[in-house]
Amino acid sequence: MRYWDTSSLVSLVVEEDRSPEMKELFQDDPEVATWWGTRVECASAIRRREREGGLDPEEANRASLLLEALARDWAEVVPGQELRSIASRLLAVHPLSAGDALQLAAAIRWATEIPGGPEMVTLDERLRDAAAREGLVCP
């Protein structure tokens, strides 16, 4: 099981340059862990692309259905005080947005329960750098 952030999950449901790579990672291990808010972030990304003309309504609806199918099976790290505390610490030491800090905090929280080298899948370079500095492996 790998921890997947929004950027990597969106690439599974919307065709992008890195989609083949993300689909290969997913096929290699289709068990997904992610943050509680990821589904909303993904829906936002899909609808923003639709509004900006990158997806037509049919493509956006198809991507939303694929997202819901993925979400039925993924494990979610739920919000709470521990996540807020971790995210606040991350904001003090890494140049992250609040959303990215929450994603990384959830990945760190999840990683404490996974033996053998936790992996975080992200296409966001700033988040990838912060994750690596926090001890996560980013394939």
N, C-alpha and C positions, 0 to 999 in steps of 0.2 A: 504494500500500500504506500502511495506517495501522497504528499500534501500538494494540492493544486490551487493556485490563485486564480483570480478572475481572468487575467490576460490569457492564461494558458487554456482555461476552460472555454472561453469565447472562441478561441481558435479551433476548438473541436466542433463547434456548431455553426461557425461562419467561416467561409473559405478565405484564408489569408496566406501570405507567403510561407509562414512557418507551420501551417496546418498539417502538412504531411509528416513533419517531424513530431508534432504533438500527437497525432493519431497513432504513429508508431509506438510512442511511449505508452499511450493508453492501451493499445492492443497487447503490449508486453505485460502490463499490469493494470487491469481495468478497475481496480479498487481505488476509490478516490476519497481523500479526507480534505475538508475545506472549512472555511469559517462560516458561521451562521449567516452572515450578511452577503455572502458571495452570490447567492441566487438573485438578489436584488441588484447587485452591481452588474451581473451578467445581463439581466433584463434591461438595465439602463444602457449598457453598451450596444445591445442589439437595436433598441428603439432610437438611440442617438444616430446610429448609422442609417437607419431608415429615414429619419428626419433630414439628414444631411445628403441623402440620395445615394448612399453606398449600397443600400439594399432596397429592393422594391417590397411592397407590403407582403407579397406571397413568400419571398425569401425570409423576411423578418418573422413571419408566422411560423415557417418551417423551423427556423433557428430556435424560436421560443419553445416549440414542441420538443425538439431535440434536447434542449436545456432541461425541460421538465422531466424527460425520460432519464437523463443523467442524474438529476437531483433525487429521483426516487431511491437510488441505490447508494448515494454517497454518504459518508459519515461526516457529521457537522460538529465543529468545536463551538460550543454555546458561549454566549457572552456572560460576563460576570466580573466581579471585582478583580480577580487575579489577572484577567485579560486586560482590563483597564490599566492596572499597575504596570504590567509588562509593556504595553503600548506606550505609556507615558515615559518609561525609561528609554525605550527605543527612540522616541522623538528627541530626547536629550542628546543622544549619541550618533544618530544617523539622519541624513537629510531626506526624510520621508514625509509623505502626506499622512493625514490622520487615517485614511482608509488603508494605506499601505502598512502603517504601523499596526493597525488592528489585524491585518492579514498575517504579518510576520509574527505578531504576538500569538495568534492562534496556531501558527505552524510550530513555534517554539513550545507552546503548551502541549500540542499534539505529540511532538517529538519526545517529550519526557516519558511517554507511554509506549514508544515504539523502539524495540531493541535493534541494534545492528545498523546504525548509520541512517538517520532520517533524511529523506530527500524532499525537496520543495521544488515543484515545477512552476516556473514563472518566465514570462517573456519580457518583463520589466527589468531593465539593466540596473537601475538604482536599487530596486528591491532585491535583485539577485546579489548585488554587492553586499548589501546589509545582511542578507541571509547567510552568506558565506562568512562574514565577519562574526556572525552569531553561532557559527559551527554547523550550519545546515549544508548539505550537499545539494547542488543544483545541477541536475543532468543537462 
